[in-house]
């Protein structure tokens, strides 16, 4: 039995370097396929299987370098704010000192966000909310006569991170 080999049309394209650069920089596959008169699936497969790993790594390093530069600029602003605090404090310029303190705090906050150590937003855990628990149990009980539908709902809730696998074994008697 002979093996049929297919070649990647994207790898063979005359603009392969441009295509790779655009893929690495985040251009979506559909518009790229259209722009270069390629099949969308071929571009997707190329991106997932053939895109040179060195190009992906280079893009990641470039993004890291940009983040490092931004962090360095924020740290520089923080240092200047500290100098302003000291100067305003020694001159007993309390309003200026307060303003400099606010700027220093903002720099610290931004540094925390950039480094991922400061989380923003709110988290609401409804798993232990009594109304949610009762609604979930009611849904499970209503689906008792329909095991396939019940299982599909449980799996969808698990995939969405709404319930844990432990709820598969709820006794609804």
C-alpha positions as CSV (number, residue, x, y, z in Angstrom):
1,X,0.0,0.0,0.0
2,X,1.5,3.3,-1.0
3,X,1.3,6.3,1.3
4,X,-0.1,9.5,-0.2
5,X,1.8,12.5,0.9
6,X,0.4,16.0,0.8
7,X,2.5,19.1,0.9
8,X,1.6,22.2,2.8
9,X,0.4,24.7,0.4
10,X,1.4,27.5,2.8
11,X,4.9,26.2,3.2
12,X,5.2,26.2,-0.6
13,X,3.8,29.7,-1.1
14,X,6.1,32.3,-2.5
15,X,5.2,34.7,0.4
16,X,5.9,32.2,3.1
17,X,8.0,34.5,5.2
18,X,5.4,37.3,5.2
19,X,2.7,34.8,6.0
20,X,4.7,33.4,9.0
21,X,5.4,36.9,10.3
22,X,1.7,37.8,10.1
23,X,0.7,34.6,11.8
24,X,3.2,35.2,14.6
25,X,2.1,38.8,15.1
26,X,-1.5,37.6,15.6
27,X,-3.2,38.1,12.2
28,X,-6.2,35.8,12.0
29,X,-6.1,32.9,9.7
30,X,-9.2,33.7,7.7
31,X,-8.2,37.1,6.4
32,X,-4.7,35.8,5.8
33,X,-6.0,32.9,3.8
34,X,-8.1,35.3,1.7
35,X,-5.2,37.8,1.3
36,X,-2.8,35.1,-0.1
37,X,-5.5,33.1,-1.9
38,X,-5.0,30.1,0.4
39,X,-7.4,27.6,2.0
40,X,-8.4,28.6,5.5
41,X,-7.8,25.1,6.8
42,X,-4.4,25.0,5.2
43,X,-3.4,28.2,7.0
44,X,-4.7,26.8,10.3
45,X,-2.8,23.5,9.9
46,X,0.3,25.4,8.9
47,X,0.0,27.7,12.0
48,X,-0.5,24.7,14.3
49,X,2.0,22.3,12.8
50,X,4.6,24.1,10.6
51,X,5.0,27.6,11.9
52,X,8.7,27.8,12.9
53,X,9.0,27.6,16.6
54,X,11.9,30.1,16.5
55,X,9.5,32.7,15.1
56,X,7.0,32.1,17.9
57,X,9.7,32.3,20.5
58,X,11.1,35.5,19.0
59,X,7.7,37.1,19.2
60,X,7.3,36.0,22.8
61,X,10.7,37.5,23.6
62,X,9.8,40.7,21.9
63,X,6.6,41.0,24.0
64,X,8.6,40.2,27.1
65,X,11.2,42.9,26.2
66,X,8.4,45.5,25.7
67,X,6.9,44.6,29.1
68,X,10.3,44.9,30.8
69,X,10.8,48.3,29.3
70,X,7.4,49.5,30.5
71,X,8.1,48.1,34.0
72,X,11.5,50.0,34.0
73,X,9.8,53.2,33.1
74,X,7.2,52.8,35.9
75,X,10.0,52.1,38.4
76,X,11.8,55.2,37.2
77,X,8.6,57.2,37.8
78,X,8.3,55.7,41.3
79,X,11.9,56.7,42.1
80,X,11.1,60.3,41.0
81,X,7.9,60.3,43.1
82,X,9.9,59.2,46.2
83,X,12.4,62.1,45.6
84,X,9.5,64.5,45.4
85,X,8.0,63.1,48.6
86,X,11.3,63.7,50.4
87,X,11.7,67.2,49.0
88,X,8.1,68.2,49.8
89,X,8.4,66.7,53.3
90,X,11.6,68.5,54.1
91,X,10.1,71.8,52.8
92,X,6.9,71.1,54.8
93,X,4.8,71.4,51.6
94,X,2.1,69.0,52.7
95,X,-0.1,69.4,49.6
96,X,2.8,68.6,47.3
97,X,3.8,65.7,49.5
98,X,0.3,64.3,49.4
99,X,0.3,64.5,45.6
100,X,3.7,62.8,45.3
101,X,2.5,60.0,47.7
102,X,-0.6,59.5,45.4
103,X,1.7,59.2,42.4
104,X,4.0,56.7,44.2
105,X,1.0,54.6,45.1
106,X,-0.2,54.7,41.5
107,X,3.2,53.5,40.4
108,X,3.1,50.7,42.9
109,X,-0.3,49.7,41.8
110,X,0.7,49.7,38.1
111,X,3.8,47.6,38.9
112,X,1.6,45.1,40.7
113,X,-0.7,44.8,37.7
114,X,2.2,44.5,35.2
115,X,3.8,41.8,37.3
116,X,0.5,40.0,37.8
117,X,0.7,40.1,41.6
118,X,-2.2,42.5,41.9
119,X,-5.5,41.1,40.8
120,X,-8.2,43.4,39.7
121,X,-11.9,42.9,39.4
122,X,-14.3,41.0,41.6
123,X,-14.9,37.3,42.1
124,X,-18.4,36.1,43.0
125,X,-18.7,32.5,44.1
126,X,-22.3,31.4,43.5
127,X,-21.6,27.7,44.3
128,X,-22.6,28.3,48.0
129,X,-25.4,30.7,47.3
130,X,-28.5,29.0,48.7
131,X,-30.8,30.0,45.8
132,X,-28.2,28.7,43.3
133,X,-27.9,25.4,45.2
134,X,-31.7,25.0,45.2
135,X,-32.1,25.9,41.5
136,X,-29.3,23.4,40.6
137,X,-31.0,20.6,42.6
138,X,-34.4,21.4,41.0
139,X,-32.9,21.2,37.6
140,X,-31.2,17.8,38.4
141,X,-34.5,16.5,39.8
142,X,-36.5,17.6,36.8
143,X,-34.1,15.9,34.5
144,X,-34.2,12.6,36.5
145,X,-36.5,10.9,33.9
146,X,-34.2,12.0,31.1
147,X,-30.8,10.6,32.0
148,X,-29.1,11.6,28.7
149,X,-30.4,15.2,29.0
150,X,-29.4,15.3,32.7
151,X,-25.9,14.0,31.9
152,X,-25.5,16.6,29.1
153,X,-26.5,19.5,31.5
154,X,-24.1,18.2,34.2
155,X,-21.3,18.0,31.7
156,X,-22.0,21.5,30.3
157,X,-22.0,22.9,33.8
158,X,-18.7,21.2,34.6
159,X,-17.1,22.4,31.4
160,X,-18.2,25.9,32.3
161,X,-16.7,25.6,35.7
162,X,-20.1,26.0,37.3
163,X,-20.2,22.7,39.2
164,X,-17.7,20.0,40.1
165,X,-17.7,16.4,39.1
166,X,-19.1,15.5,42.6
167,X,-22.6,16.5,41.4
168,X,-22.8,13.5,39.0
169,X,-23.5,11.4,42.1
170,X,-26.3,13.5,43.6
171,X,-29.1,11.3,45.0
172,X,-32.4,12.9,44.0
173,X,-34.7,10.5,45.9
